[in-house]
Amino acid sequence: MLPEIEDSKLYPEDTGDSIKKDVDLLVLAAIENTITAQNADSVSAKVIVQGANLAVADEAKPILKKKNIIVLPSYLSGAGGPISMNALFGANRIPLATEVLQHIKMNMDKITKNILETASKTGKTAEEISDIFISEIKIDSKKKPYEEEY
């Protein structure tokens, strides 16, 4: 799924050049349009996590796809928040903190794995697959967390 990371480093001093770092995982968590068509060729990360909404401009996405860089859409990266609210307030009982964290992890792992595997098999981007999956979701408002997992 995601590449193995042998060593992890943090470069807090290079805010302007952070997208140029030779890293496995680049987390963009502050500003929209951090990666644009003008600077997308400078990116060397294997995976980009859009922690900030719209951190990668639409016109940059085809450039990154040609470079085989995985870009997780911001709404996927941010899904932990709604999943945690569902885990906390959607249950029939007050859950333990460990149950909430496990619920988030299990659902995020399952969703992300499914999206990345499908994207790899089809040649589509993670965002394209996410959009397809979202359009196919059927919500059962009576389904409660911990009764049956998603």
Legacy VTK file of the C-alpha trace (Angstrom):
# vtk DataFile Version 3.0
C-alpha trace
ASCII
DATASET POLYDATA
POINTS 150 float
0.000 0.000 0.000
2.179 2.888 1.242
5.970 2.643 0.958
7.929 1.523 4.019
9.708 4.361 5.803
13.089 3.394 7.238
14.113 6.742 8.681
12.077 9.820 9.467
13.327 13.402 9.499
11.776 16.789 10.157
12.889 19.956 8.391
11.107 22.774 10.259
13.430 25.507 9.000
12.574 25.093 5.308
8.957 26.158 5.033
9.255 27.499 1.479
11.303 24.610 0.152
9.611 21.801 2.067
7.920 20.402 -1.037
11.341 19.937 -2.661
12.667 17.624 0.073
13.438 14.046 -0.883
10.951 12.407 1.486
8.606 9.448 1.384
5.644 11.223 2.945
4.856 14.922 2.609
2.098 16.204 4.897
0.654 19.543 3.786
-1.323 20.737 6.772
-1.439 24.518 6.659
-2.186 26.283 3.377
-4.294 25.583 0.300
-2.578 25.583 -3.095
0.813 24.759 -1.582
1.553 22.641 -4.641
0.648 24.278 -7.942
1.342 23.621 -11.602
4.339 25.940 -11.257
6.066 23.939 -8.505
4.677 20.389 -8.942
7.757 19.288 -10.890
9.849 20.075 -7.789
8.019 17.528 -5.635
9.911 14.308 -4.995
7.796 12.777 -2.205
6.238 9.374 -2.851
2.988 10.229 -1.045
1.294 13.554 -0.324
-1.227 13.802 2.496
-3.433 16.861 2.175
-4.021 17.754 5.802
-5.032 21.240 4.681
-8.073 21.584 2.464
-7.074 21.840 -1.201
-3.329 21.787 -0.453
-2.700 20.537 -3.999
-4.153 22.699 -6.763
-6.214 20.877 -9.393
-3.819 21.836 -12.184
-0.914 20.234 -10.267
-2.592 16.840 -9.939
-1.936 15.589 -13.505
1.735 16.520 -13.111
1.981 14.582 -9.861
0.145 11.615 -11.393
2.703 11.469 -14.233
5.410 11.384 -11.573
3.604 8.453 -9.866
3.113 10.463 -6.681
0.144 9.333 -4.597
-2.001 12.269 -3.463
-4.532 11.563 -0.728
-7.475 13.953 -1.008
-8.035 16.362 1.875
-11.475 14.955 2.612
-9.951 11.488 3.072
-7.148 12.767 5.288
-9.692 14.692 7.354
-12.175 11.839 7.701
-10.872 10.909 11.143
-12.763 13.838 12.660
-16.236 12.790 11.492
-15.435 9.140 12.207
-14.467 10.056 15.779
-17.685 12.040 16.254
-19.672 9.060 15.028
-17.749 6.817 17.421
-18.302 9.165 20.359
-21.871 10.307 19.861
-23.436 7.722 17.570
-23.083 4.791 19.923
-25.828 3.440 22.172
-23.436 3.683 25.129
-20.490 5.797 26.222
-17.453 4.172 24.606
-14.023 3.831 26.161
-11.299 6.057 24.713
-9.487 2.968 23.445
-12.641 1.875 21.608
-12.972 5.260 19.916
-9.331 5.241 18.822
-9.616 1.657 17.576
-12.827 2.565 15.697
-11.051 5.475 13.976
-7.966 3.412 13.140
-9.912 0.442 11.825
-12.158 2.552 9.609
-9.387 4.838 8.315
-7.125 1.844 7.585
-9.915 0.029 5.749
-11.003 3.070 3.731
-7.468 4.138 2.807
-6.357 0.616 1.891
-9.424 0.088 -0.287
-8.910 3.402 -2.083
-5.176 2.895 -2.674
-5.559 -0.708 -3.835
-8.377 0.214 -6.221
-6.416 3.193 -7.550
-3.399 0.970 -8.165
-5.467 -1.659 -9.993
-7.347 0.834 -12.171
-4.655 3.437 -12.858
-6.898 6.134 -11.425
-5.835 8.569 -8.726
-6.780 8.176 -5.072
-9.012 11.220 -5.457
-10.834 9.763 -8.480
-11.460 6.510 -6.607
-12.533 8.400 -3.473
-15.062 10.357 -5.524
-16.465 7.122 -6.976
-16.698 5.501 -3.543
-18.392 8.576 -2.053
-20.991 8.602 -4.825
-21.815 4.954 -4.045
-22.206 5.317 -0.264
-25.580 4.391 1.108
-25.994 5.808 4.591
-28.006 3.906 7.154
-28.787 6.477 9.846
-29.961 3.727 12.202
-26.632 1.881 12.122
-24.697 2.464 15.343
-20.936 2.237 15.927
-19.654 -0.956 17.556
-22.679 -2.981 16.428
-21.305 -3.637 12.960
-18.198 -2.054 11.489
-18.204 -0.269 8.153
LINES 1 151
150 0 1 2 3 4 5 6 7 8 9 10 11 12 13 14 15 16 17 18 19 20 21 22 23 24 25 26 27 28 29 30 31 32 33 34 35 36 37 38 39 40 41 42 43 44 45 46 47 48 49 50 51 52 53 54 55 56 57 58 59 60 61 62 63 64 65 66 67 68 69 70 71 72 73 74 75 76 77 78 79 80 81 82 83 84 85 86 87 88 89 90 91 92 93 94 95 96 97 98 99 100 101 102 103 104 105 106 107 108 109 110 111 112 113 114 115 116 117 118 119 120 121 122 123 124 125 126 127 128 129 130 131 132 133 134 135 136 137 138 139 140 141 142 143 144 145 146 147 148 149
